[in-house]
């Protein structure tokens, strides 16, 4: 659409269509943001990972609401995840994939950070670590290692499952998002 408007800026129909597309995408962005914001408890990565990850890895864009593999899901959880996937698919197919991923990152990063904090991992600067007593540092390292194992098994696994489902239409965006969140979270 942007290309056509740039190629023929005098076409009122193209300009109007482009403007309507931008309005529609802004509404979808807002809906995507709202769904993510209002459903933190339903989209908790730890609870997602405790459900069957095999059932989350449904192939293609098939809706999961009719699958028998989803008995552990409430209708609300299925609906929220399906809505997020539908909005993401629409935004990607309309050329607004980067905006969609940006909204997802803004909403999901604090969820990951909170999960890591709850596991007892605190962010320390190299300067603080260098000033720490060796015995305290050794104890912290042992706690961090336990937390990392839990984070990988539950937190990152759940986020991966949700990310793979919501962004199943774009492998590159899915990989980019997940590597950024996991790198920053780790």
N, C-alpha and C positions, 0 to 999 in steps of 0.2 A: 504494500500500500504506500509506504513512504517513497519507494522508488517511483511509482506511478505518479504521485503528486509532484515529486521533484522533476520528473520528465515533462509533465504537462500541468504546471501550476495554475493555468488559466481555466482549467476544467472545474466548474463549480461543483459538479457531481462528485468528482474525485476528492476535492477539498472537503466537501460536506461528509463524504464517506470516511475520510481520514479522521475528521474531527469526531464523528460518532464512534469510530473505533477507539480513539483515545479516551473518550468518556466511558465507554464500556470497559476498557482495560483498567481505568482508575477505579471503577466500581468493583471489578473483580479483585484488584489489589486490596481494596478495603475489606472485602468479604473474606479473602484469604487471611489477611492480618487478624480480623476479628475471630475467625474460626480457630486460628492458632492460639490467640490470646485467651479466649474464653474457655478453651478445652485443655488447659495444661494437665489437669488430673487425668483426663481420658487418654492423653497422649504422653503419659509418663513413660520414658524409655525402659525403666526397670520393669514395669508391669507388662509392657509390650513384649520384652524379651522373655518374660516368664510364660507367655502364651506360646503356642506352637509356632515356631518360626517357619516351619514348612508350610503352614497354612497361609502365612503372610506372603509367601513367595509365589503367589498365583501368577500364572503366565499372562502376558499381554495386558490389555485394559479391561479384562473381564471383571465385572462387578462381583464382589465377594458375598454380597448379601444373600445370594441364593445358594451358596456352597454349604454343604453339610460339615465341612472342615472347621467351620467357625462357631461351633457350639459354645466355646469358652468366651466368645465376644458378646457384649450386650449390643442391642440394636443401636444404641446411641454411639458406641465406639465405632461400629461399622459405618454408620451414617457419617460421622465426622471425618473419618479417614477417606471414605468414598468422595465426600464433598471436596476435601482438599485435593485429592487426585484429579477430580473433574476440573476444578479451577486451574490447577497446574497444567493439565493437558491443554486446556483452552488457551491459556496464556502462552505456552510454548508454541502451539500451532499458529498463534497470531504474531509471533516474533517478540514476545515479551517475557521470554524465559529468564533472562538475567534479573529482571525486576522481581519475578516470582521467587527466585532463589535468594535474592537479597532480603526479601520479607521473611522468608523461611529462616535464614541465618539470624536475623535480628531477634526473632521469637525463640528459636531453639537454643542459641548459644547460652542464654541465662539458665535454661533448664539443665544443660550439661554441666555448666559451672556450679550450679546448686547441688547437683548430684555428686559431683566430685568433692565439694565442700562437706556435704553430709557424710561422706566416706572418711573424712578426717584429713584430707589433703589441703594444706594451706599453701598459698603462693608466697614464696620467700625469694628475696633477691640473693644474688651470689654473695653480696657483701654481708648480709645477715647470716647466711650459711657459714661463711668463713669465720665469723665471730662466735659461732656457737661452740659450746663445750662438746668434745668428741662423744661423750656418753649420751648426751641429749640428742645429738645428731644421729648417732647409731640407732637409738630408739625410734626417732622420727623416720629414718630410712626403712626400718622394719615395718612400721605402720604404713608407710607409703607403698611398699611392695605388696602388702596385703590388700590395700585399697585399690591398687592398679589391677590386681587379679579380679577383684569384684567389678571394677569399672569395665574391664574388657568383657567379662562374661555377661554382665547385666546392662550397664549403662550404654556403652558403645554398641553392643549387640542390638539392644532395643532401638537405638537411634538409627542404626543401619537398616533394620527391618522397616521402620517407618519411612525413612528416606527412600529406600528402594521401591517401596510401594507408591508413595506420592509422586516420585519423579521417574516412574518406570518408562515414560515416553522419551527420556533423554539420558542416555548413558553417560555422556560427557559431563553434564551438569550434576548428575547424581554423584559421580566420582569426585568431581571438583568440590562440591559442597561437603561431602562426608570427609574427605581428606583434610579440608580446612578446619572443620569442627573438631575432628579427632586430634589433629596436630595441636591446635590451640588448647584443647581440653587436657591433653596429655602433657 
